[in-house]
Amino acid sequence: MHPALRLIQTLAKLPMFVASLALFALMCLTFADVLMRSMFNAPIEAATELIRMGIALIVFAALPVLSATNAHIAVDLMDGPFRRFKLDRWRDAFIALACAAMLWYPAGRIVDLAERARGYGDVTEYLSIPTFYVGYFIAVMTYITVVALVGRGLLHLFAPHLLETRHV
């Protein structure tokens, strides 16, 4: 495997670790909230806002890695005809580049919304956490996803052998 791809694979473990940690924290928080609500009739008041931020963290931390490794859920109804005519490489390149193009505009809008939240001083209800941090995180991870998809699309077009996985 090419050393640059090996470095990218190593760096991709960090956001997945962050997403895993956030998922574990959400599981603990939900368990504690249910326990407190059921046994003591005293729910954790800030649980809702923490869960919302945690879910955003999980989804957008994992998005670039899943996009770069093509690990999304896919329906393969048309794989047969594409393989038969040897068009699967072109299809995968087109899909990756089209998805990158479609994510560019929402990422920009998220930056605008984060800027607005920062300007207004928006904070969460119970913990007073500034909401623009989450907005910027979502925007940055979406832009990283765009770069990952463009890279994947270009690799499909110009160096498909680098995307092949070798089973050891």
DRENDO-1510 file (C-alpha; in Angstrom, 1 decimal, always signed):
<recs>
REC; n; res; u; v; w
REC; 1; MET; +0.0; +0.0; +0.0 .
REC; 2; HIS; +1.2; +3.5; -0.8 .
REC; 3; PRO; +2.7; +5.3; +2.3 .
REC; 4; ALA; +0.4; +8.3; +1.9 .
REC; 5; LEU; -2.7; +6.1; +2.0 .
REC; 6; ARG; -1.3; +4.3; +5.0 .
REC; 7; LEU; -0.9; +7.6; +6.8 .
REC; 8; ILE; -4.4; +8.6; +6.0 .
REC; 9; GLN; -5.7; +5.3; +7.3 .
REC; 10; THR; -3.8; +5.8; +10.5 .
REC; 11; LEU; -5.2; +9.4; +10.9 .
REC; 12; ALA; -8.7; +8.1; +10.2 .
REC; 13; LYS; -8.6; +6.2; +13.5 .
REC; 14; LEU; -8.8; +9.4; +15.5 .
REC; 15; PRO; -12.3; +10.6; +14.4 .
REC; 16; MET; -13.6; +7.1; +14.8 .
REC; 17; PHE; -12.1; +6.9; +18.3 .
REC; 18; VAL; -13.8; +10.2; +19.1 .
REC; 19; ALA; -17.1; +9.0; +17.7 .
REC; 20; SER; -16.8; +5.7; +19.7 .
REC; 21; LEU; -16.0; +7.7; +22.9 .
REC; 22; ALA; -19.0; +9.9; +22.3 .
REC; 23; LEU; -21.2; +6.9; +21.7 .
REC; 24; PHE; -20.1; +5.3; +25.0 .
REC; 25; ALA; -20.7; +8.6; +26.8 .
REC; 26; LEU; -24.2; +8.8; +25.4 .
REC; 27; MET; -24.9; +5.2; +26.5 .
REC; 28; CYS; -23.8; +6.0; +30.0 .
REC; 29; LEU; -25.7; +9.3; +30.0 .
REC; 30; THR; -28.9; +7.6; +28.8 .
REC; 31; PHE; -28.5; +4.8; +31.3 .
REC; 32; ALA; -28.1; +7.3; +34.2 .
REC; 33; ASP; -31.0; +9.4; +33.0 .
REC; 34; VAL; -33.3; +6.4; +32.8 .
REC; 35; LEU; -32.2; +5.2; +36.2 .
REC; 36; MET; -32.6; +8.6; +37.8 .
REC; 37; ARG; -36.0; +9.1; +36.1 .
REC; 38; SER; -37.3; +5.7; +37.1 .
REC; 39; MET; -36.0; +5.3; +40.6 .
REC; 40; PHE; -35.8; +8.8; +42.0 .
REC; 41; ASN; -38.2; +10.7; +39.6 .
REC; 42; ALA; -35.3; +13.1; +39.0 .
REC; 43; PRO; -34.1; +13.1; +35.4 .
REC; 44; ILE; -30.9; +14.6; +34.3 .
REC; 45; GLU; -32.1; +18.0; +33.0 .
REC; 46; ALA; -29.3; +18.6; +30.5 .
REC; 47; ALA; -29.5; +15.1; +29.0 .
REC; 48; THR; -31.4; +16.2; +26.0 .
REC; 49; GLU; -28.9; +18.9; +24.9 .
REC; 50; LEU; -25.9; +16.6; +25.6 .
REC; 51; ILE; -27.5; +13.8; +23.6 .
REC; 52; ARG; -28.1; +16.2; +20.7 .
REC; 53; MET; -24.5; +17.4; +20.7 .
REC; 54; GLY; -23.3; +13.8; +21.1 .
REC; 55; ILE; -25.2; +12.5; +18.2 .
REC; 56; ALA; -23.9; +15.4; +16.0 .
REC; 57; LEU; -20.4; +14.5; +17.2 .
REC; 58; ILE; -20.9; +10.8; +16.4 .
REC; 59; VAL; -22.4; +11.4; +12.9 .
REC; 60; PHE; -20.0; +14.1; +11.7 .
REC; 61; ALA; -16.9; +12.6; +13.2 .
REC; 62; ALA; -17.6; +9.3; +11.3 .
REC; 63; LEU; -18.8; +10.9; +8.1 .
REC; 64; PRO; -15.4; +11.6; +6.4 .
REC; 65; VAL; -14.0; +8.2; +7.3 .
REC; 66; LEU; -17.1; +6.3; +6.1 .
REC; 67; SER; -17.1; +8.4; +2.9 .
REC; 68; ALA; -13.4; +7.9; +2.2 .
REC; 69; THR; -13.6; +4.1; +2.8 .
REC; 70; ASN; -16.9; +3.7; +1.0 .
REC; 71; ALA; -18.4; +2.1; +4.1 .
REC; 72; HIS; -21.9; +3.5; +3.6 .
REC; 73; ILE; -24.9; +1.3; +3.3 .
REC; 74; ALA; -25.5; +0.6; -0.4 .
REC; 75; VAL; -28.2; -1.1; -2.4 .
REC; 76; ASP; -26.5; -3.1; -5.1 .
REC; 77; LEU; -29.4; -3.7; -7.5 .
REC; 78; MET; -27.5; -2.4; -10.5 .
REC; 79; ASP; -24.0; -3.8; -9.7 .
REC; 80; GLY; -24.5; -6.7; -12.2 .
REC; 81; PRO; -25.0; -4.6; -15.3 .
REC; 82; PHE; -22.3; -2.1; -14.3 .
REC; 83; ARG; -19.8; -4.9; -13.8 .
REC; 84; ARG; -20.8; -6.7; -17.0 .
REC; 85; PHE; -20.0; -3.6; -19.0 .
REC; 86; LYS; -17.0; -2.7; -16.9 .
REC; 87; LEU; -18.5; +0.6; -15.8 .
REC; 88; ASP; -18.4; +0.1; -12.0 .
REC; 89; ARG; -15.2; +2.2; -11.7 .
REC; 90; TRP; -16.8; +5.1; -13.6 .
REC; 91; ARG; -20.0; +4.8; -11.6 .
REC; 92; ASP; -18.2; +4.9; -8.3 .
REC; 93; ALA; -16.1; +7.9; -9.4 .
REC; 94; PHE; -19.2; +9.8; -10.6 .
REC; 95; ILE; -21.1; +9.0; -7.4 .
REC; 96; ALA; -18.2; +10.1; -5.2 .
REC; 97; LEU; -17.6; +13.4; -7.1 .
REC; 98; ALA; -21.4; +14.1; -7.3 .
REC; 99; CYS; -21.7; +13.6; -3.5 .
REC; 100; ALA; -18.8; +15.9; -2.9 .
REC; 101; ALA; -20.4; +18.6; -5.1 .
REC; 102; MET; -23.7; +18.2; -3.2 .
REC; 103; LEU; -22.1; +18.5; +0.2 .
REC; 104; TRP; -20.2; +21.7; -0.6 .
REC; 105; TYR; -23.3; +24.0; -0.4 .
REC; 106; PRO; -24.7; +22.7; +2.9 .
REC; 107; ALA; -21.2; +23.0; +4.5 .
REC; 108; GLY; -21.1; +26.6; +3.6 .
REC; 109; ARG; -24.6; +27.2; +5.0 .
REC; 110; ILE; -23.6; +25.5; +8.2 .
REC; 111; VAL; -20.7; +27.9; +8.5 .
REC; 112; ASP; -23.1; +30.8; +8.0 .
REC; 113; LEU; -25.4; +29.4; +10.7 .
REC; 114; ALA; -22.5; +28.9; +13.1 .
REC; 115; GLU; -21.4; +32.5; +12.5 .
REC; 116; ARG; -24.9; +33.7; +13.2 .
REC; 117; ALA; -25.1; +31.7; +16.4 .
REC; 118; ARG; -21.7; +33.1; +17.5 .
REC; 119; GLY; -22.9; +36.6; +16.7 .
REC; 120; TYR; -26.1; +36.2; +18.6 .
REC; 121; GLY; -24.4; +34.5; +21.5 .
REC; 122; ASP; -26.6; +31.4; +21.3 .
REC; 123; VAL; -26.1; +28.9; +24.1 .
REC; 124; THR; -27.7; +25.7; +25.2 .
REC; 125; GLU; -30.6; +26.0; +27.7 .
REC; 126; TYR; -29.2; +24.2; +30.7 .
REC; 127; LEU; -25.4; +24.1; +30.4 .
REC; 128; SER; -25.0; +27.4; +28.5 .
REC; 129; ILE; -22.6; +25.8; +26.0 .
REC; 130; PRO; -22.1; +28.0; +22.9 .
REC; 131; THR; -23.9; +26.3; +20.0 .
REC; 132; PHE; -21.5; +27.7; +17.4 .
REC; 133; TYR; -18.9; +25.1; +18.4 .
REC; 134; VAL; -21.1; +22.3; +17.2 .
REC; 135; GLY; -21.9; +24.2; +14.0 .
REC; 136; TYR; -18.2; +24.8; +13.2 .
REC; 137; PHE; -17.4; +21.1; +14.0 .
REC; 138; ILE; -20.2; +20.0; +11.6 .
REC; 139; ALA; -19.0; +22.4; +8.9 .
REC; 140; VAL; -15.3; +21.4; +9.2 .
REC; 141; MET; -16.1; +17.7; +9.1 .
REC; 142; THR; -18.4; +18.2; +6.1 .
REC; 143; TYR; -15.6; +20.0; +4.3 .
REC; 144; ILE; -13.2; +17.2; +5.2 .
REC; 145; THR; -15.8; +14.8; +3.8 .
REC; 146; VAL; -15.9; +16.8; +0.5 .
REC; 147; VAL; -12.1; +16.5; +0.2 .
REC; 148; ALA; -12.3; +12.7; +1.0 .
REC; 149; LEU; -15.0; +12.2; -1.6 .
REC; 150; VAL; -13.1; +14.2; -4.3 .
REC; 151; GLY; -10.0; +12.2; -3.5 .
REC; 152; ARG; -11.9; +8.9; -3.7 .
REC; 153; GLY; -13.5; +9.9; -7.0 .
REC; 154; LEU; -10.2; +10.9; -8.5 .
REC; 155; LEU; -8.5; +7.7; -7.3 .
REC; 156; HIS; -11.3; +5.8; -9.0 .
REC; 157; LEU; -10.6; +7.6; -12.2 .
REC; 158; PHE; -6.8; +7.8; -12.3 .
REC; 159; ALA; -5.4; +5.2; -9.9 .
REC; 160; PRO; -8.1; +2.5; -9.1 .
REC; 161; HIS; -5.3; +0.0; -8.1 .
REC; 162; LEU; -4.7; +2.1; -5.0 .
REC; 163; LEU; -8.3; +1.5; -3.8 .
REC; 164; GLU; -8.0; -2.3; -4.1 .
REC; 165; THR; -8.0; -4.1; -0.7 .
REC; 166; ARG; -5.6; -6.9; -0.2 .
REC; 167; HIS; -6.7; -9.6; +2.2 .
REC; 168; VAL; -3.8; -11.1; +4.2 .
</recs>
